[in-house]
């Protein structure tokens, strides 16, 4: 409960997503999912986009406003490895920390904002 969008064991393309007033994660990606997302806006949430448990997120053009932790990647379930997030054109507006690495088991690649 509390996530805006939650994926498990999925391959998904997201475009033009807005999530507001989310009590936990705006976009939660777990259990070996692969998500390609573009034009994402998340406002008023604890977490913005999270990759966990062997998942990969490719995030192109995203904005975060009043989000405590905009980007996070970690291991939640011990039989998986960490999450991977590739970022391009991501902006943090009036949010808390930049990036969160709960257990130092993730890859974060930041691209050129152009």
C-alpha positions in Angstrom: 0.0 0.0 0.0 0.9 3.6 -0.5 2.7 3.3 -3.9 1.4 5.2 -6.9 2.5 2.7 -9.5 4.0 -0.7 -8.5 5.5 -3.3 -10.9 6.7 -6.8 -10.2 8.1 -9.3 -12.8 7.1 -6.9 -15.6 8.5 -5.3 -18.7 6.8 -1.9 -19.0 7.0 1.3 -21.1 5.6 4.4 -19.3 5.1 7.8 -20.8 3.6 11.1 -19.5 3.1 10.0 -15.9 2.0 12.3 -13.1 1.8 11.0 -9.5 0.7 13.4 -6.7 0.2 13.0 -2.9 1.7 9.5 -2.6 2.3 8.2 0.9 5.2 6.0 -0.2 6.8 5.5 -3.7 5.6 7.3 -6.8 6.9 4.5 -9.1 8.1 1.3 -7.5 9.9 -1.3 -9.7 10.8 -4.7 -8.2 11.3 -8.4 -8.7 13.4 -8.4 -11.8 11.2 -5.9 -13.7 12.4 -3.7 -16.5 10.8 -0.3 -16.9 11.5 2.4 -19.5 9.9 5.7 -18.4 9.8 9.2 -20.0 8.2 12.4 -19.0 7.5 11.6 -15.4 6.4 14.1 -12.8 6.2 13.1 -9.1 5.0 15.6 -6.4 4.5 15.2 -2.7 5.8 11.7 -2.1 8.3 10.0 0.2 10.1 8.4 -2.7 10.1 9.2 -6.4 11.3 6.3 -8.5 12.6 3.2 -6.8 14.4 0.2 -8.4 14.9 -2.9 -6.2 15.5 -6.6 -6.3 17.3 -7.1 -9.7 15.2 -4.5 -11.5 16.3 -2.0 -14.1 14.8 1.5 -14.7 15.7 3.7 -17.6 14.3 7.2 -16.7 14.3 9.9 -19.3 13.0 13.4 -18.5 11.6 13.4 -15.0 10.9 16.1 -12.4 10.4 15.7 -8.7 8.8 18.4 -6.4 8.4 18.0 -2.7 9.8 14.4 -2.8 11.9 13.4 0.2 14.1 10.9 -1.8 13.6 11.3 -5.6 15.7 8.3 -6.7 16.4 5.1 -4.7 17.8 1.7 -5.5 18.3 -1.2 -3.1 17.8 -4.9 -2.2 14.6 -5.7 -0.4 14.5 -9.5 -0.8 17.7 -11.4 -0.2 17.4 -13.7 -3.2 17.7 -10.8 -5.6 20.6 -8.4 -6.3 20.3 -4.6 -6.2 18.4 -2.3 -8.5 19.8 -0.4 -11.5 18.7 3.1 -12.5 19.8 5.0 -15.6 18.9 8.7 -15.6 18.8 11.3 -18.3 17.2 14.7 -18.1 16.1 14.4 -14.4 15.4 17.5 -12.3 15.0 17.7 -8.6 12.8 20.6 -7.5 12.6 21.5 -3.9 13.1 17.9 -2.7 15.2 16.4 0.0 18.2 14.2 -0.8 19.4 13.7 -4.3 19.9 9.9 -4.4 19.5 7.1 -1.9 21.5 4.0 -1.8 20.1 2.0 1.2 22.6 -0.8 1.0 25.3 0.1 -1.5 24.1 -2.6 -3.9 23.0 -0.7 -7.0 24.2 1.0 -10.1 23.3 4.5 -10.9 24.2 6.0 -14.3 23.5 9.7 -14.8 23.3 10.9 -18.4 23.7 14.3 -20.0 20.8 16.6 -19.4 21.5 18.1 -22.9 
